[in-house]
Amino acid sequence: MIGRANVSSAAPALRASSGLLLVALAVLPLVGCETTSSRQIQPAERSPLGRQSLQWLERVTWGANTASAGELLDLGEERFLERQLYPGAAPSTFQVAALDVGQRPLDRLVMELEQQRKEADAMTDDEQKKAAQQAYQQALTRVANEAASRSLLRDLYSPNQLQEQLTWFWFNHFNVFLYKGNLRAMVGDFEEHAIRPHALGRFRDLLISTMRHPAMLRYLDNEQNAVGHINENYARELMELHTLGVNGGYAQRDVQELARVLTGLGINASDKTPNVRPQLKAQYVRDGLFEFNPNRHDYGDKELLGQRIRGRGLAEIDEVAQLLARHPSTAQFVSRKLAVYFVADDPPKPLVERMAATFQGSDGDIAATLRTMFRSPEFAASLGGKFKDPVHYVVSAVRFAYDGKPILNALPMINWLNRLGEPLYGRPTPDGYPLTQTAWASAGQMTARFEVAKLIGNSSAGLFKPSGPDAVEQPAFPQMASALYYETVAQTLDPSTRQALDVARSPQEWNIFLLASPEFMYR
């Protein structure tokens, strides 16, 4: 939410562009504004949370609000962190429970949509065919939007804030693109069942779960990978982006051998079973859409990273996953990427080394690796200096502005992320969205964030209008001039930001200025 008071020295260009936009907003008329200045709003109660603790909370959660600040105050940092690292089951909000996504098994959903597509393609009347194909595309988009809504609602309200941050992080790490084929129907299940349960567990389990999910196998073309017709796409990204890193010590020969290991891993979106050769029938595996077809597998021995892999079918996958997960290069690559996400764009090498040592010593325990990072002096020194990507900006803004009040419609947030260039599941390339300030701190990005700030600060921005043609928007107004603001947030603001807030002519304008401030761009 709010960065350190010395943000101007860290990013003078951002401070200059934001200051100009603050001045511009100060002279804009605001429709329907209240005339009472927000400076007259006084906190109902005072929060003793200090600046350092607030900045710590900003990094561990999706953004501080009154409830999370109170929990931190009650538990202290150590107990709060342990609860986040080893969370219990989070209760489902009524908004999440009302969504259709997840109500049907993935294989049933995909098969139903595939049947709809086939029926549309088979139509002979051009107008009817066009309408049916459009309806199919709309059905795919509806499923993807519900998955994105579920993800955002959990980011806003789940008590397991760290788990939700890691769910986003790992989806980005094991990225799949929703607009390839019918992946709009699969991305929600990939997030829900391949990523979230393992986000704070062992990396090997997370890796295997992604390797067996149909979304990954389709996105990186492994369903086309078969003995005699090798496709290296997934094998290359598995080593370069998911485990070892581009400089992780592998060669093109290793890519080729890994591709041979991965032959036979694919998808079956029908109710039919392939005709497997009698001697291989016992090795056939079907789990929902996932299929291991031994007819397509290369049963020859392989040599990967200097280790012999005996050709024996699906068991090779588990052996290779363990080999990659335990490799020292994976410990370094994953630890550095976590540190980039949580600490700094160029994290200190000694911190990465200690995290990698914990990763290896704990057999890839993600929570243990994070504990090493969170308890480090480097992490403490970095607080307030990490620039927010668009997802962090939007989620933290809504968490702070509405402070636990349940929104009824997440589609405006989805649209804002599209406008800001970071739509959920929308990165076309397998490398995922960048996690550094240079990728997001452009003048165009700042202008777009000001527009989002205006939408949130002025009104309920559509967040409280249920879906449906006859839906009526519920009255709601962001209440940011709270005890949390007066006691802690205000102390982190640069003098120029406080001056801009002092000249705000209405609560709406004050809200906009705060959400658009340079400090709000950092966590």
Secondary structure, DSSP 8 states (H G I E B T S, - for coil): ----TTHHHH-HHHHHHHHHHHHHHHTS--TT--SS-GGG---SS-----HHHHHHHHHHSSS--HHHHHHHHHHHHHHHHHHHHS-------HHHHT-STTSS-HHHHHHHHHHHHHHHHH--SHHHHHHHHHHHHHHHHHHHHHHHHHHHHHHHH-S-HHHHHHHHHHHHHT---TTSTTGGGTHHHIIIIIIGGGTTSBHHHHHHHHHT-HHHHHHTTGGG-BTTB---HHHHHIIIIISS-TTSS--HHHHHHHHHHTTTEEE--SS------GGGGGG-EEETTEEE-GGG---S-EEETTEEE---STHHHHHHHHHHHTSHHHHHHHHHHHHHHHT-SS--HHHHHHHHHHHHHTTSBHHHHHHHHHTSHHHHHHTT--B--HHHHHHHHHHHHHTT---S--HHHHHHHHHHT--TT---STT----SGGGT--HHHHHHHHHHHHHHHHS-TTTTS-SSTT----------SSHHHHHTGGGGS-HHHHHHHHT--SHHHHHHHHHTSGGGGB-
